[in-house]
Amino acid sequence: VKKEYRIPDANCFHVGDELDFYFASSYGKDPNTKLSAVVELEESINELSLWYEAFPEMKLAISNHGLRWLKKASEAGIPERLLKTYQEIIQAPKGWYWKEEWIVEAKQPFRVIHGMGYSGKDGHRNAAIDGAISTIIGHLHSFAAVDHIKKNIWAMNVGCLIDEASFAFAYGKYMRNKPVLGCGVVLNNGRTPLFIPFE
Ligand SMILES: [Fe+2]
């Protein structure tokens, strides 16, 4: 998609949940697995290194899965200054930056956030209405859509790139709503949001 639409490196955004961090979650762990927190981290870095190569610059939204270890440390009473930075832990390149919200100053401005606090098929719509600005979210992986809400305000949920067969997503086996795979592109200086389904 990046090549097809000739997206410059500096215009690449990631809606977050770039990793699962299964072993940092507060949910019960599968007793049948031979995986561990260390193996997960190693495999995560291996996978991410392909992304680092394809996207030397990335602007990412801070997300709930990304915060999982930090939350665990905080619950254990460990202050942030005693921890390694997230970038260091996942060996992110210099061009990768995380923020709660990225505002894109296009002719028609829009923002990229993760979407924490929103739910359901209207999550992206509600985020755009609350922010009073066109908004892109991820987080709600069972939905993907573009909605035009009123003049100059649109909302897009870009879906996700979850591998349904993966160990991390085993919990979704009996869910009615399956992950919707894809990504988003915004054309015409912020006026035209497109959802691109994964092929
Ligand atoms: Fe999320």
Residues whose N, C-alpha, C, O or C-beta is under 5 A from the ligand:
A	BS01	LIG	D17 S63 N64 H65 H139
